[in-house]
Amino acid sequence: MTEDIQPLASLEFIPYIDSEGKLPDFVQGKIGVYAIFDRDKMLQFVGYSRDTYLSLKQHLVRQTEYCYWVKVQIIDRPNRTILENIRSSWIAENGAQPEGNGADAAKWNDPIDTKTVMTAQEVANYEGIVADELAKDKLLKNVARRVENEILSLLKARGVTEEIRFNPKLKTSGLLDLK
């Protein structure tokens, strides 16, 4: 592997999900920079990770509708400067900052906050609970479970066969993140 910056345009598009419903396993445990593209091969996000596979899995769960293609450059040793230089170079090469690295960064990088997608009924029920923290936690956990099921349905419709497990401890806070 080389630590040189490979131009984004020179890298091949890899299907985010292969014919078996799996993410690219050659990046498992690998340090690298990755660019995520939508169905039309428009750049959505550029990131880097100490385990590219786990990061791709997180992004798939958080932004399912934007994860169709990926380009990856693997590096041998963790070096934040090199990783950031590659990411900056790819964003510059793109000519514009992808939404996922700008306005929508939290949607790509942070746990899913299910409080932002509560139904009117769920909001009313939540606000109706005054002093009972346990009841609030239970309601948030149920909202998180509903959103989790919606995400899992989307992934199933895309043919994903990867095991997806959310951290159960975060659900009472209304957050979803992979375990």
C-alpha positions as CSV (number, residue, x, y, z in Angstrom):
1,M,0.0,0.0,0.0
2,T,1.1,3.5,-0.7
3,E,0.7,6.6,1.5
4,D,0.4,8.7,-1.7
5,I,-2.9,10.4,-2.3
6,Q,-4.7,8.5,-5.0
7,P,-7.0,10.8,-7.0
8,L,-10.7,9.9,-6.3
9,A,-11.4,9.7,-10.0
10,S,-8.7,7.0,-10.4
11,L,-10.4,4.6,-7.9
12,E,-13.0,2.1,-8.9
13,F,-16.6,2.3,-7.8
14,I,-17.4,-0.6,-5.5
15,P,-21.0,-1.6,-4.8
16,Y,-21.8,-0.7,-1.2
17,I,-23.8,-3.9,-0.9
18,D,-22.8,-6.9,-3.0
19,S,-25.0,-9.6,-4.6
20,E,-24.9,-11.6,-1.3
21,G,-26.1,-8.5,0.7
22,K,-22.8,-7.9,2.3
23,L,-20.6,-4.8,2.6
24,P,-17.1,-4.9,1.0
25,D,-15.3,-7.2,3.4
26,F,-11.8,-6.5,2.1
27,V,-11.9,-3.2,4.2
28,Q,-12.7,-5.1,7.5
29,G,-10.2,-3.9,10.1
30,K,-8.4,-1.7,7.6
31,I,-7.4,1.9,8.1
32,G,-8.5,4.1,5.2
33,V,-10.3,6.9,3.6
34,Y,-13.6,6.3,1.9
35,A,-16.0,8.2,-0.4
36,I,-19.7,7.3,-0.4
37,F,-21.9,7.9,-3.4
38,D,-25.6,7.7,-4.0
39,R,-27.4,5.7,-6.6
40,D,-26.4,8.1,-9.4
41,K,-22.8,8.1,-8.3
42,M,-22.9,11.6,-6.8
43,L,-20.5,12.1,-3.9
44,Q,-22.4,12.3,-0.6
45,F,-19.7,11.9,2.1
46,V,-15.9,11.5,2.5
47,G,-14.7,10.0,5.8
48,Y,-11.8,8.1,7.3
49,S,-11.6,5.4,9.9
50,R,-9.4,2.9,11.8
51,D,-11.9,0.2,10.7
52,T,-13.4,1.2,7.4
53,Y,-15.8,-1.7,7.4
54,L,-17.4,-0.7,10.7
55,S,-17.7,3.0,9.6
56,L,-19.4,1.9,6.3
57,K,-21.8,-0.2,8.3
58,Q,-22.7,2.8,10.6
59,H,-23.2,5.1,7.6
60,L,-25.4,2.5,5.9
61,V,-27.7,2.5,8.9
62,R,-27.7,6.2,9.4
63,Q,-28.1,7.3,5.7
64,T,-29.4,4.2,3.9
65,E,-30.8,6.1,0.9
66,Y,-27.4,7.6,0.1
67,C,-25.1,4.6,0.3
68,Y,-24.9,2.8,-3.1
69,W,-21.3,3.1,-4.1
70,V,-18.0,3.5,-2.3
71,K,-14.4,4.2,-3.3
72,V,-11.7,3.4,-0.8
73,Q,-8.0,4.1,-0.2
74,I,-6.4,1.8,2.4
75,I,-3.3,2.9,4.3
76,D,-0.8,0.8,6.2
77,R,-0.5,2.7,9.5
78,P,-2.8,5.0,11.3
79,N,-1.8,8.6,10.6
80,R,-4.4,11.3,11.1
81,T,-2.5,13.8,8.9
82,I,-2.3,11.5,5.9
83,L,-6.0,10.5,6.4
84,E,-7.1,14.1,6.6
85,N,-4.9,15.1,3.6
86,I,-6.5,12.4,1.5
87,R,-10.0,13.4,2.6
88,S,-9.3,17.1,1.8
89,S,-7.8,16.2,-1.5
90,W,-10.9,14.2,-2.6
91,I,-13.3,16.9,-1.5
92,A,-11.2,19.5,-3.4
93,E,-11.2,17.2,-6.4
94,N,-15.0,17.0,-6.2
95,G,-15.2,20.7,-6.6
96,A,-17.7,21.2,-3.8
97,Q,-18.1,19.9,-0.3
98,P,-20.5,17.0,-0.1
99,E,-23.6,17.7,2.0
100,G,-22.5,14.9,4.3
101,N,-19.3,16.8,5.1
102,G,-21.2,20.1,5.6
103,A,-24.8,20.8,6.5
104,D,-25.7,17.1,7.0
105,A,-22.5,16.0,8.9
106,A,-24.4,15.1,12.0
107,K,-26.7,12.7,10.1
108,W,-23.6,10.9,8.9
109,N,-21.5,10.9,12.0
110,D,-23.8,11.0,15.1
111,P,-26.1,8.4,16.6
112,I,-29.6,8.6,15.2
113,D,-31.7,10.8,17.5
114,T,-35.2,9.3,17.3
115,K,-36.7,12.3,19.1
116,T,-36.4,14.2,15.9
117,V,-38.8,11.7,14.1
118,M,-41.4,11.3,16.8
119,T,-45.0,11.2,15.6
120,A,-47.3,14.0,16.8
121,Q,-48.9,11.3,19.1
122,E,-45.5,10.3,20.5
123,V,-44.6,13.9,21.2
124,A,-47.9,14.6,22.9
125,N,-47.5,11.4,25.0
126,Y,-43.9,12.4,25.9
127,E,-44.8,15.9,26.8
128,G,-47.7,14.6,28.9
129,I,-45.4,12.7,31.1
130,V,-44.4,15.2,33.8
131,A,-42.3,13.7,36.6
132,D,-42.0,10.0,35.7
133,E,-38.6,9.6,34.1
134,L,-39.1,5.8,33.8
135,A,-42.2,6.3,31.7
136,K,-40.3,8.8,29.5
137,D,-37.4,6.3,29.1
138,K,-39.9,3.6,28.1
139,L,-41.6,5.9,25.6
140,L,-38.3,6.8,24.0
141,K,-37.3,3.2,23.9
142,N,-40.5,2.4,22.0
143,V,-39.9,5.2,19.6
144,A,-36.3,4.0,19.1
145,R,-37.6,0.4,18.4
146,R,-40.1,1.8,15.9
147,V,-37.4,3.7,14.0
148,E,-35.0,0.7,14.3
149,N,-37.7,-1.5,12.6
150,E,-38.1,1.1,9.9
151,I,-34.3,1.1,9.3
152,L,-34.1,-2.7,9.3
153,S,-37.0,-2.8,6.8
154,L,-35.2,-0.4,4.5
155,L,-32.0,-2.5,4.7
156,K,-33.9,-5.7,4.0
157,A,-35.5,-4.1,1.0
158,R,-32.0,-3.2,-0.2
159,G,-31.1,-6.9,0.2
160,V,-28.7,-6.4,3.1
161,T,-27.9,-9.6,4.9
162,E,-25.3,-8.2,7.3
163,E,-26.0,-8.6,11.0
164,I,-27.2,-5.2,12.3
165,R,-27.3,-4.9,16.1
166,F,-28.2,-1.6,17.8
167,N,-26.8,-0.8,21.3
168,P,-29.8,-1.5,23.6
169,K,-28.5,0.9,26.3
170,L,-28.9,3.9,24.1
171,K,-32.5,3.3,23.2
172,T,-33.9,4.7,26.5
173,S,-32.2,8.0,25.5
174,G,-34.0,7.8,22.2
175,L,-30.7,7.2,20.3
176,L,-29.8,4.4,17.9
177,D,-26.2,3.4,17.2
178,L,-24.6,0.1,16.2
179,K,-23.2,-2.0,19.0
